[in-house]
Amino acid sequence: MGKKRNLQPQDQDQNHPKKLNGLFTLRWKSWMQRQRRSYYFWTKLSEQVEPTSTILDIKALFHKSNPQWYPARQCLRLDPKGKGLKDEDVLQTLPVGTTASFYFSDMGAQIAWGTVFLSECYGPLLIYLMFYFRLPFIYAPKYDFTSSKHWVVHLACMCHSFHYVKRILETLFIHRISHGTMPLRNIFKNCSYYWCFAAWMAYYINHPLYTPPYYGQQQVKTALIIFLFCQVGNFSINVALRNLKCPGSKVKKIPHPTKNPFTWIFMLVSCPNYTYELGSWVGFTVMTQCLPVAFFTIVGFILMTVWARGKHRNYRKEFRDYPTLRSPILPFIL
């Protein structure tokens, strides 16, 4: 491994030989960051490929010579500080000469998105039920395997379980995820977030000393309507987004309202799935009148706002005719 160096003009001339037999010549550079210092080194690999080859094909070639770096772990760039190239990018469409010099960086161990999503959902589902059934060592021994006398506690358990069962089924049968993997460390970060909040909420909602909502049945029934309405809305948006993509395709399209009234919010919001998700947790907060639930809703709102703004910004960059009336997550507000 050599130390950081800048490419001089003479280096560039040497690295761009003439085109041979209609093929592109590939040369590889690897880029790593350690202790805020960058290093570059040449790998002993030079391949000739068809101009119609994709970045995924090139990653497969690199993996053949470097088995420890499977394609999902690789990030290829044309410039060490540039954006990572997409797997579907075609070599002949890239701004390169007859020789393409790639900068490689190791993205670390990867894990499938579906695995992370399922782990995020199974954990809260099971953890909440442990508190609901009051397993031993959670509350005082005299409360082991007892049930609450408040009907709102049982309703809250049904709503919480319904939410996560719905998410599990959507992950298995509805969602079409563009990126196949994410860094392995994300499963620990994401699961810690969902699992810890689920335990915190469940502890207080199912506690023997839990106090029902101040306004009684009227408050609970109103909150239940909000929760169910938003759950149906969220499902409708997820189905609409699924139908927007063909199986195996990564081509992006502008989401538009369909005949389903729950999708009409697309006229005002870029990410209505987050809008409905937020509404569901607002309803659950009102239903349980529990501070940990409110805190989870606020934190979730902040995170979803960040994600929605990012997606909204990408939509506006990719589509010149993107509707200007739309907001990221809340109509006319945010």
C-alpha positions in Angstrom: 0.0 0.0 0.0 1.4 3.3 -1.0 0.8 6.7 0.5 -1.5 9.3 -0.9 -0.5 10.8 -4.2 -2.1 13.0 -6.9 -2.4 11.9 -10.5 -0.1 14.0 -12.7 -0.8 14.6 -16.4 1.9 12.0 -17.3 0.1 9.5 -15.1 -3.1 10.1 -16.9 -1.5 9.7 -20.3 -0.1 6.4 -19.3 -3.4 5.2 -17.8 -5.4 5.8 -21.0 -4.0 3.5 -23.8 -5.7 3.2 -27.1 -8.9 1.2 -27.5 -8.2 -2.5 -28.3 -10.6 -4.6 -30.4 -13.6 -2.6 -29.4 -13.0 -3.4 -25.7 -12.4 -1.2 -22.7 -9.3 -1.7 -20.6 -9.9 -1.4 -16.9 -7.3 -0.6 -14.3 -8.0 -0.5 -10.6 -7.1 1.7 -7.7 -8.2 1.1 -4.2 -9.0 3.9 -1.8 -9.1 3.5 1.9 -9.4 5.9 4.8 -7.7 5.3 8.1 -7.3 7.9 10.8 -8.5 10.6 8.4 -5.7 9.9 5.9 -6.3 8.5 2.4 -4.2 5.9 0.7 -4.2 4.7 -2.8 -2.6 1.6 -4.3 -2.7 -0.2 -7.6 -4.1 -3.7 -7.6 -2.6 -6.3 -9.9 -5.6 -6.5 -12.1 -6.2 -5.3 -15.7 -9.2 -6.5 -17.6 -10.7 -5.9 -21.0 -14.5 -5.8 -21.1 -17.3 -4.9 -23.6 -18.4 -1.3 -23.6 -21.9 -2.5 -22.7 -20.7 -4.0 -19.4 -22.4 -2.7 -16.3 -20.7 -1.7 -13.1 -22.2 -4.9 -11.5 -20.3 -6.9 -14.2 -17.1 -5.0 -13.3 -17.6 -5.7 -9.6 -18.0 -9.4 -10.4 -14.6 -9.3 -12.2 -13.0 -7.6 -9.3 -14.5 -10.2 -6.9 -13.1 -13.0 -9.0 -9.6 -11.7 -8.3 -10.4 -10.6 -4.8 -12.8 -13.1 -3.2 -12.8 -11.2 0.1 -14.7 -8.3 -1.5 -18.0 -9.5 -2.8 -19.9 -7.2 -5.1 -22.3 -5.8 -2.4 -19.2 -4.8 -0.4 -17.6 -2.8 -3.2 -18.0 0.8 -4.0 -16.5 2.0 -7.3 -15.8 5.6 -8.1 -14.3 7.5 -11.0 -12.9 10.0 -8.6 -11.8 9.3 -5.0 -14.1 12.0 -3.7 -16.9 11.4 -6.2 -20.2 9.6 -5.8 -20.3 5.8 -5.9 -21.3 4.3 -9.3 -24.6 2.5 -9.5 -24.7 -1.2 -10.4 -26.8 -0.6 -13.4 -24.5 2.1 -14.9 -23.1 1.1 -18.3 -19.4 1.6 -19.0 -19.8 3.3 -22.3 -22.1 5.9 -20.8 -19.5 7.0 -18.2 -17.2 10.0 -18.7 -14.1 7.8 -19.3 -11.7 7.4 -22.2 -10.7 4.1 -23.7 -9.3 3.1 -20.4 -11.4 3.3 -17.2 -9.5 3.8 -13.9 -11.7 3.0 -10.9 -11.3 3.9 -7.3 -12.4 1.1 -5.0 -13.4 1.4 -1.4 -14.5 -1.3 1.0 -18.0 -0.6 2.3 -17.6 -3.2 5.1 -19.7 -6.3 5.8 -23.2 -6.1 4.3 -26.5 -7.5 5.2 -29.8 -7.8 3.2 -32.3 -5.0 3.8 -35.1 -7.5 4.2 -33.2 -9.2 7.1 -32.8 -5.9 8.9 -36.5 -4.9 8.3 -37.7 -8.2 9.7 -35.4 -8.0 12.7 -36.7 -4.5 13.4 -40.3 -5.8 13.4 -40.1 -9.2 15.1 -38.2 -7.7 18.1 -40.9 -5.1 19.1 -43.7 -7.6 18.4 -42.3 -10.2 20.8 -40.9 -7.8 23.4 -44.3 -6.1 23.7 -46.1 -9.4 24.2 -43.6 -10.4 27.0 -44.7 -7.3 28.9 -48.4 -7.8 28.0 -48.4 -11.3 29.4 -46.4 -10.1 32.4 -43.7 -12.8 32.3 -41.8 -13.4 35.5 -39.0 -10.9 36.6 -40.7 -8.0 34.8 -43.1 -6.8 37.6 -43.6 -7.9 41.2 -44.0 -11.7 41.5 -47.7 -11.4 42.5 -48.4 -10.0 39.0 -46.8 -12.8 37.0 -49.0 -14.0 34.2 -51.9 -11.7 35.3 -53.9 -9.5 32.9 -54.8 -5.9 33.2 -58.3 -4.8 34.2 -58.3 -1.9 31.8 -59.7 -2.7 28.3 -57.5 0.0 26.7 -54.4 -2.1 27.6 -55.7 -5.0 25.6 -56.7 -2.7 22.7 -53.2 -1.2 22.7 -51.6 -4.6 22.5 -53.8 -5.5 19.6 -53.0 -2.3 17.8 -49.2 -2.6 18.5 -49.2 -6.2 17.3 -51.3 -5.4 14.2 -48.8 -2.7 13.2 -45.8 -4.9 13.3 -47.5 -7.9 11.8 -48.5 -5.6 9.0 -44.9 -4.4 8.5 -43.6 -8.0 8.5 -46.1 -9.0 5.8 -45.3 -5.9 3.7 -41.6 -6.6 3.9 -42.2 -10.2 2.7 -44.8 -9.5 0.0 -45.1 -5.8 -0.8 -41.8 -3.8 -0.6 -39.5 -3.7 -3.6 -36.2 -2.5 -2.3 -33.8 -0.8 -4.7 -30.7 -1.3 -2.7 -30.2 -5.0 -1.8 -27.9 -4.5 1.2 -26.9 -2.2 4.0 -23.9 -2.1 6.3 -24.0 -4.9 8.9 -23.7 -2.4 11.8 -27.1 -1.0 10.9 -28.9 -4.1 12.2 -27.5 -3.4 15.6 -28.3 0.3 15.5 -31.8 -0.1 14.0 -32.8 -3.0 16.3 -31.6 -1.2 19.4 -33.8 1.8 18.5 -37.0 -0.2 17.9 -36.4 -2.9 20.6 -35.5 -0.5 23.4 -38.4 1.8 22.6 -40.8 -1.2 22.5 -39.7 -2.3 25.9 -40.0 1.2 27.4 -43.5 1.7 26.0 -44.7 -1.8 26.9 -43.4 -1.6 30.5 -45.6 1.4 31.3 -48.6 0.5 29.2 -48.8 -3.0 30.8 -47.8 -1.9 34.2 -50.2 -3.0 37.0 -50.5 0.6 38.1 -51.2 2.0 34.6 -53.8 4.7 34.5 -56.3 4.8 31.6 -56.6 8.0 29.4 -58.1 11.0 31.2 -61.1 11.4 28.8 -62.0 7.7 28.9 -63.7 5.8 26.1 -64.3 8.8 23.9 -60.5 9.5 23.8 -59.6 5.9 23.1 -62.3 5.4 20.4 -61.2 8.6 18.6 -57.6 7.6 18.8 -58.4 4.1 17.5 -60.2 5.6 14.4 -57.1 7.7 13.7 -54.8 4.7 14.1 -56.8 2.4 11.8 -57.3 5.1 9.2 -53.6 5.8 9.0 -52.7 2.1 9.0 -54.9 1.6 5.9 -53.5 4.7 4.4 -49.9 3.5 4.9 -50.7 0.2 3.4 -52.4 1.8 0.4 -49.3 4.0 -0.2 -46.9 1.0 0.0 -49.0 -0.9 -2.6 -49.0 2.2 -4.9 -45.3 2.5 -4.6 -44.9 -1.2 -5.3 -47.0 -1.0 -8.5 -44.8 1.9 -9.6 -41.8 -0.4 -10.1 -41.6 -3.5 -12.3 -40.0 -6.6 -10.8 -36.2 -6.3 -11.0 -36.3 -2.8 -12.3 -34.5 0.2 -10.7 -36.1 2.8 -12.9 -37.6 5.5 -10.8 -41.0 7.2 -11.6 -42.9 10.0 -10.1 -45.6 8.6 -7.7 -49.1 9.8 -8.6 -52.5 9.4 -6.9 -54.5 6.3 -8.0 -58.2 5.5 -7.8 -57.7 4.6 -4.1 -58.7 7.7 -2.1 -55.9 7.1 0.4 -53.4 7.8 -2.3 -54.8 11.2 -3.1 -52.5 12.7 -0.6 -49.7 12.3 -3.2 -51.1 15.6 -4.6 -49.7 17.4 -1.6 -46.9 15.2 -0.1 -43.9 13.4 -1.6 -43.7 10.7 1.1 -47.2 10.0 2.4 -46.1 6.6 3.7 -44.3 8.6 6.4 -47.3 10.9 6.9 -49.6 8.0 7.6 -46.9 6.3 9.8 -46.7 9.5 11.9 -50.5 9.6 12.1 -50.6 6.0 13.3 -48.3 6.8 16.2 -50.0 10.0 17.1 -53.2 7.9 17.4 -51.5 5.3 19.5 -50.1 8.1 21.7 -53.5 9.6 22.3 -55.0 6.1 22.9 -52.5 5.1 25.6 -51.8 8.6 27.0 -48.3 7.3 27.8 -45.2 9.5 27.8 -42.7 6.9 26.3 -45.1 6.5 23.4 -45.2 10.3 22.9 -41.4 10.4 23.0 -41.1 7.6 20.4 -43.5 9.4 18.2 -41.5 12.7 18.4 -38.2 10.9 17.7 -39.8 9.0 14.8 -41.2 12.2 13.4 -37.8 13.8 13.4 -36.2 10.8 11.6 -39.0 10.5 9.1 -38.8 14.2 8.3 -35.0 13.8 7.5 -35.7 10.8 5.3 -38.7 12.5 3.6 -36.7 15.6 2.9 -33.9 13.5 1.3 -36.4 11.7 -0.9 -38.2 14.9 -1.8 -34.9 16.5 -2.8 -33.9 13.5 -4.9 -37.3 13.6 -6.7 -36.8 17.3 -7.6 -33.3 16.6 -8.9 -34.3 13.6 -11.0 -37.6 14.9 -12.4 -37.8 18.4 -13.9 -41.6 18.2 -14.1 -41.9 17.1 -10.4 -45.1 18.8 -8.9 -44.1 22.0 -7.1 -47.0 21.9 -4.8 -45.8 18.9 -2.9 -44.1 19.0 0.6 -41.8 16.3 2.0 -44.1 14.9 4.8 -46.7 17.5 6.0 -48.8 19.4 3.4 -47.9 23.1 3.2 -45.8 22.8 6.4 -42.8 20.5 6.1 
